[in-house]
Amino acid sequence: MLTVNAYAAPSATEPLVPTTIERRDVGPKDVLIAIRYAGICHSDIHTVRGDWGPITYPQVVGHEIVGEVVEVGSDVVKHAVGDRVGVGCMVDSCRECENCQAGMENYCLAGNTQTYASVDRDGTITQGGYSTHVVVDEDFVLKVPEAIPYEAAAPLLCAGITTYSPLAHWNAGPGKRVAVVGMGGLGHMAVKIAAATGAEVTVLSRTLDKKDDALRYGATDHFATADPATFAELRNRFDLIVNTVSAPLELDRYLSLLRLDGTMVNVGAPPEPLALHVFTLFGNRRSFAGSSIGSIAETQEMLDFCAEHGIAPEIELIRAEQINEAYERVLSSDVRYRFVIDSSTL
């Protein structure tokens, strides 16, 4: 077992603290990664604070991980020592169910093994990327293109794929009108990726504070949802709405913005149940859907797409001792647009 430095949540109510954790020995199909950077995702905060249900403490979170391979198992063929790699939200799956066989491990019918707060193959609880090293099966390790700045690559492993997947699945591209709800860590990536597909992109944010950023990232319009006139002006306009907000919304108001056969997709995950009137769906044959990260193949596709189009998250690099402050700033929307931990400070 390898003992490594980490930052962990001791409970749902206490600040994260420095600690050490153990990583399993490198097995025949495993890759040992020296983590260089780890992104802070709103999901990390929801998890450690028990918003999505009870977890086992102490818990190390973090599922936006980039680093370099420092050791490989005897049967590893996909990665080599020195490779620049990434790990996202999952580190294993059953590999046997219908969805896994179709290459959609993110929808594993047995439940994929999450990078943190999940039961691992040996019965232990997985510990995430707020640490210096991680051991992962080679099949769940991604190649990070050199064209993507190293320190900015980590958020792509969650924020990038979480927004890329619905945009790809619902065919965002030339001639399509896409709205992005929320202009945060997920939202700003959705804008960049949707614009790169050639779609016409509109941002729907509570205020106009981030309008200049939205337009710079490729949006053609930015509307304030605090203004009731917005919903009247945009009624029946969009083919696809990607909702990145992790808080309850008045769904019927947003669904009314969809044109014929339009779809609103939730990628934000509020802990509270969401309500809508089915009659809103009847109008224009609208659909309301959800999307969960992406498969390993799709995540690699996303990384290559971002490298090709020069897309990278906007980040603020922090030291490990700033994690608790960063959490509070995330909750108050005081970041543009993703915190990334310099793992050398752990």
C-alpha positions as CSV (number, residue, x, y, z in Angstrom):
1,M,0.0,0.0,0.0
2,L,1.2,3.5,-0.8
3,T,0.6,6.2,1.8
4,V,-0.1,9.7,0.2
5,N,-1.0,13.2,1.3
6,A,-4.5,14.3,0.9
7,Y,-7.2,16.8,2.0
8,A,-10.3,15.1,3.5
9,A,-13.7,16.1,4.9
10,P,-13.9,14.6,8.5
11,S,-17.7,15.2,8.6
12,A,-20.5,17.0,6.9
13,T,-20.1,20.1,8.9
14,E,-16.4,20.4,9.5
15,P,-13.8,22.1,7.2
16,L,-11.6,19.8,5.1
17,V,-8.2,19.0,6.7
18,P,-4.8,17.7,5.7
19,T,-4.4,13.9,6.1
20,T,-2.9,10.8,4.6
21,I,-4.6,8.0,2.8
22,E,-3.6,4.6,1.4
23,R,-3.7,3.7,-2.2
24,R,-3.8,0.0,-3.3
25,D,-0.8,-1.7,-4.8
26,V,-0.5,-1.4,-8.5
27,G,-2.2,-4.5,-10.0
28,P,-1.6,-6.0,-13.5
29,K,-4.1,-3.6,-15.2
30,D,-3.5,-0.6,-12.9
31,V,-1.9,2.7,-13.5
32,L,-0.3,4.8,-10.7
33,I,-0.7,8.5,-11.4
34,A,1.1,11.4,-9.8
35,I,-1.6,14.0,-9.6
36,R,-0.5,17.5,-10.7
37,Y,-3.8,19.3,-10.7
38,A,-7.3,18.6,-9.3
39,G,-10.4,20.7,-10.1
40,I,-13.0,21.6,-7.5
41,C,-16.6,20.7,-8.6
42,H,-19.8,21.7,-7.0
43,S,-20.5,17.9,-6.7
44,D,-17.6,17.7,-4.3
45,I,-19.3,20.1,-2.0
46,H,-22.7,18.5,-2.3
47,T,-21.1,15.1,-1.5
48,V,-19.1,16.1,1.6
49,R,-21.9,18.1,3.1
50,G,-24.4,15.2,2.7
51,D,-26.7,16.9,0.3
52,W,-27.1,13.8,-1.8
53,G,-27.3,11.3,1.0
54,P,-25.0,9.9,3.8
55,I,-21.4,9.0,3.0
56,T,-18.6,7.5,5.0
57,Y,-16.1,9.9,6.6
58,P,-13.3,10.8,6.4
59,Q,-13.8,11.4,2.7
60,V,-11.4,12.7,0.1
61,V,-13.3,14.1,-2.9
62,G,-12.2,15.4,-6.4
63,H,-13.1,13.8,-9.7
64,E,-11.3,16.2,-12.1
65,I,-7.8,14.8,-12.1
66,V,-4.8,15.3,-14.3
67,G,-1.2,14.0,-13.8
68,E,1.4,11.8,-15.2
69,V,1.8,8.0,-15.1
70,V,4.7,7.0,-12.8
71,E,4.1,3.2,-12.7
72,V,2.1,0.7,-14.8
73,G,1.0,-2.9,-14.1
74,S,2.4,-5.8,-16.0
75,D,-0.6,-6.1,-18.3
76,V,-1.1,-2.4,-19.1
77,V,-1.1,-1.6,-22.8
78,K,-2.9,1.7,-23.1
79,H,-0.6,3.9,-21.0
80,A,3.1,4.3,-20.3
81,V,5.3,5.9,-17.7
82,G,5.5,9.6,-18.4
83,D,2.1,9.9,-20.2
84,R,0.0,12.9,-19.4
85,V,-3.4,11.5,-18.3
86,G,-6.6,12.3,-16.7
87,V,-9.3,10.6,-14.5
88,G,-12.9,11.7,-14.3
89,C,-16.0,10.8,-12.3
90,M,-15.7,7.0,-12.5
91,V,-12.9,4.5,-12.0
92,D,-14.7,1.2,-12.8
93,S,-18.0,-0.5,-13.8
94,C,-19.4,-4.0,-14.0
95,R,-18.2,-4.4,-17.6
96,E,-21.0,-7.0,-18.2
97,C,-24.4,-5.2,-18.3
98,E,-26.1,-4.1,-21.5
99,N,-25.0,-0.5,-21.1
100,C,-21.4,-1.4,-20.3
101,Q,-21.2,-3.7,-23.3
102,A,-22.5,-0.9,-25.4
103,G,-19.6,1.3,-24.2
104,M,-21.7,3.4,-21.9
105,E,-20.1,2.7,-18.6
106,N,-21.5,5.9,-17.1
107,Y,-24.9,4.3,-17.3
108,C,-23.7,0.9,-15.8
109,L,-26.9,-0.9,-14.7
110,A,-25.0,-2.2,-11.6
111,G,-23.8,1.4,-10.8
112,N,-20.4,2.4,-11.9
113,T,-17.6,2.9,-9.3
114,Q,-17.3,6.6,-8.7
115,T,-13.9,8.2,-8.2
116,Y,-14.9,9.0,-4.6
117,A,-17.5,8.0,-2.0
118,S,-18.1,4.7,-3.8
119,V,-17.5,1.1,-2.9
120,D,-14.4,-0.1,-4.7
121,R,-13.6,-3.6,-6.0
122,D,-11.9,-4.5,-2.7
123,G,-14.8,-3.3,-0.5
124,T,-13.1,0.0,0.5
125,I,-14.5,3.4,-0.1
126,T,-12.9,5.2,-3.0
127,Q,-11.0,8.4,-2.3
128,G,-10.7,11.1,-4.9
129,G,-8.3,13.6,-6.4
130,Y,-7.5,16.0,-3.6
131,S,-4.4,13.9,-3.1
132,T,-1.0,13.4,-4.5
133,H,-1.4,10.0,-6.2
134,V,-4.2,7.7,-7.3
135,V,-4.3,4.1,-8.7
136,V,-6.8,3.5,-11.5
137,D,-7.6,0.7,-13.9
138,E,-6.1,1.6,-17.2
139,D,-9.5,1.3,-19.0
140,F,-10.7,4.3,-17.0
141,V,-7.7,6.6,-17.6
142,L,-7.8,9.2,-20.4
143,K,-5.1,10.7,-22.5
144,V,-4.8,14.4,-22.1
145,P,-3.6,16.1,-25.3
146,E,-0.6,18.4,-25.1
147,A,-2.5,21.2,-26.8
148,I,-4.6,21.6,-23.6
149,P,-2.8,23.7,-20.9
150,Y,-1.9,21.3,-18.1
151,E,-3.3,23.3,-15.2
152,A,-6.6,24.0,-17.1
153,A,-7.2,20.4,-18.2
154,A,-8.6,19.0,-15.0
155,P,-12.1,20.6,-15.1
156,L,-12.6,19.0,-18.5
157,L,-12.9,15.6,-16.8
158,C,-16.2,16.6,-15.2
159,A,-17.4,20.0,-16.4
160,G,-16.2,19.4,-19.9
161,I,-17.7,16.0,-20.5
162,T,-20.9,16.8,-18.5
163,T,-21.7,19.5,-21.0
164,Y,-20.2,17.9,-24.1
165,S,-22.2,14.7,-23.8
166,P,-25.7,16.3,-24.1
167,L,-24.6,18.7,-26.8
168,A,-23.3,15.8,-28.8
169,H,-26.2,13.5,-28.1
170,W,-28.8,16.1,-29.1
171,N,-26.8,17.2,-32.1
172,A,-25.8,20.7,-31.4
173,G,-24.4,22.3,-34.5
174,P,-25.0,24.6,-37.4
175,G,-28.7,25.7,-37.6
176,K,-29.4,24.7,-34.0
177,R,-30.3,27.2,-31.3
178,V,-28.9,26.2,-27.9
179,A,-29.6,27.9,-24.6
180,V,-27.3,27.4,-21.6
181,V,-28.9,28.1,-18.2
182,G,-26.3,29.2,-15.7
183,M,-22.9,30.7,-16.4
184,G,-20.7,29.0,-13.8
185,G,-18.2,26.1,-14.0
186,L,-20.4,23.9,-16.1
187,G,-22.1,26.8,-18.0
188,H,-19.1,28.5,-19.3
189,M,-17.8,25.2,-20.7
190,A,-21.2,24.5,-22.3
191,V,-21.0,27.9,-24.0
192,K,-17.5,27.3,-25.4
193,I,-18.3,23.8,-26.6
194,A,-21.7,24.6,-28.1
195,A,-20.2,27.6,-29.9
196,A,-17.4,25.4,-31.3
197,T,-20.0,23.0,-32.8
198,G,-21.4,25.9,-34.8
199,A,-24.7,26.3,-32.9
200,E,-26.2,29.6,-32.1
201,V,-25.7,30.0,-28.3
202,T,-27.7,32.0,-25.8
203,V,-26.9,32.3,-22.1
204,L,-29.8,32.5,-19.6
205,S,-28.3,33.8,-16.3
206,R,-30.0,35.5,-13.4
207,T,-28.3,38.8,-14.2
208,L,-26.3,40.3,-17.0
209,D,-23.1,40.4,-14.9
210,K,-21.3,37.8,-17.0
211,K,-22.6,39.0,-20.4
212,D,-19.2,40.1,-21.6
213,D,-17.7,36.7,-20.7
214,A,-20.5,34.8,-22.4
215,L,-20.1,36.8,-25.6
216,R,-16.3,36.4,-25.5
217,Y,-16.7,32.6,-25.2
218,G,-18.9,32.4,-28.2
219,A,-22.5,33.2,-27.2
220,T,-24.5,35.4,-29.5
221,D,-27.0,36.5,-26.8
222,H,-27.2,36.8,-23.0
223,F,-30.5,37.3,-21.2
224,A,-31.3,37.9,-17.5
225,T,-33.8,35.4,-16.1
226,A,-34.6,37.8,-13.3
227,D,-36.4,39.9,-16.0
228,P,-39.9,38.5,-16.7
229,A,-39.7,39.9,-20.2
230,T,-37.0,37.4,-21.0
231,F,-39.4,34.5,-21.0
232,A,-41.9,36.3,-23.2
233,E,-39.3,37.3,-25.7
234,L,-37.7,33.9,-26.0
235,R,-40.8,31.7,-26.1
236,N,-40.7,28.8,-28.6
237,R,-37.1,29.7,-29.6
238,F,-34.6,26.9,-28.7
239,D,-33.9,23.4,-30.0
240,L,-31.9,22.5,-26.9
241,I,-31.6,24.0,-23.4
242,V,-28.8,22.7,-21.2
243,N,-29.5,23.5,-17.6
244,T,-26.3,23.6,-15.5
245,V,-27.8,25.0,-12.3
246,S,-27.7,22.9,-9.2
247,A,-30.8,24.6,-7.6
248,P,-34.5,24.4,-8.2
249,L,-35.9,26.3,-11.2
250,E,-39.4,27.0,-12.4
251,L,-39.1,24.4,-15.1
252,D,-42.3,25.3,-16.9
253,R,-41.0,28.8,-17.7
254,Y,-37.9,27.3,-19.2
255,L,-39.6,24.5,-21.0
256,S,-41.9,27.1,-22.7
257,L,-38.8,28.4,-24.5
258,L,-38.5,25.2,-26.5
259,R,-39.6,25.0,-30.1
260,L,-41.2,22.0,-31.7
261,D,-39.5,18.8,-30.6
262,G,-37.1,20.7,-28.4
263,T,-35.4,19.2,-25.4
264,M,-34.3,20.6,-22.0
265,V,-31.5,18.6,-20.5
266,N,-30.6,18.8,-16.8
267,V,-26.9,18.4,-16.0
268,G,-27.1,20.4,-12.7
269,A,-28.1,18.2,-9.8
270,P,-30.1,20.0,-7.1
271,P,-30.8,17.9,-4.0
272,E,-34.5,18.9,-4.0
273,P,-37.1,17.3,-6.3
274,L,-38.1,19.3,-9.4
275,A,-41.7,19.9,-10.4
276,L,-43.3,20.6,-13.8
277,H,-46.7,20.5,-15.4
278,V,-47.0,17.8,-18.0
279,F,-49.2,20.1,-20.2
280,T,-46.0,22.2,-20.8
281,L,-44.5,19.1,-22.4
282,F,-47.6,18.6,-24.6
283,G,-47.1,22.0,-26.2
284,N,-44.6,21.7,-29.0
285,R,-44.0,18.0,-28.2
286,R,-41.3,19.2,-25.8
287,S,-39.0,16.8,-23.8
288,F,-37.3,17.1,-20.4
289,A,-34.3,14.9,-20.0
290,G,-31.2,14.3,-17.9
291,S,-27.6,13.5,-18.8
292,S,-24.9,12.0,-16.6
293,I,-21.2,12.7,-17.5
294,G,-20.2,10.6,-20.5
295,S,-18.6,7.3,-21.4
296,I,-14.8,6.8,-21.4
297,A,-14.8,6.8,-25.2
298,E,-16.9,10.0,-25.3
299,T,-14.7,11.7,-22.7
300,Q,-11.7,11.0,-24.9
301,E,-13.6,12.4,-27.8
302,M,-14.3,15.5,-25.8
303,L,-10.7,16.0,-24.9
304,D,-9.6,15.6,-28.5
305,F,-12.4,18.1,-29.6
306,C,-11.2,20.6,-27.0
307,A,-7.6,20.3,-28.1
308,E,-8.7,20.7,-31.8
309,H,-10.8,23.8,-31.1
310,G,-8.5,25.4,-28.5
311,I,-11.0,25.1,-25.7
312,A,-10.0,25.1,-22.1
313,P,-11.8,26.1,-18.9
314,E,-11.2,29.5,-17.2
315,I,-9.5,28.7,-13.9
316,E,-8.2,30.1,-10.7
317,L,-5.2,28.1,-9.4
318,I,-5.1,27.7,-5.6
319,R,-3.0,26.0,-3.0
320,A,-4.4,23.1,-0.9
321,E,-4.8,25.3,2.2
322,Q,-7.3,27.5,0.2
323,I,-9.8,24.6,-0.4
324,N,-12.2,25.6,2.3
325,E,-12.2,29.2,1.2
326,A,-12.8,28.1,-2.3
327,Y,-15.8,26.0,-1.2
328,E,-17.4,29.1,0.3
329,R,-16.6,31.1,-2.8
330,V,-18.2,28.4,-5.1
331,L,-21.4,28.6,-3.0
332,S,-21.5,32.3,-3.4
333,S,-20.7,32.2,-7.1
334,D,-17.5,34.0,-6.5
335,V,-15.3,32.2,-9.1
336,R,-14.7,32.7,-12.8
337,Y,-15.0,29.8,-13.4
338,R,-13.3,26.8,-11.9
339,F,-10.9,26.4,-9.0
340,V,-8.0,24.1,-9.6
341,I,-5.8,22.8,-6.8
342,D,-2.0,22.7,-7.4
343,S,-1.4,19.2,-6.0
344,S,2.3,20.0,-5.3
345,T,1.0,22.0,-2.3
346,L,-0.7,19.0,-0.6
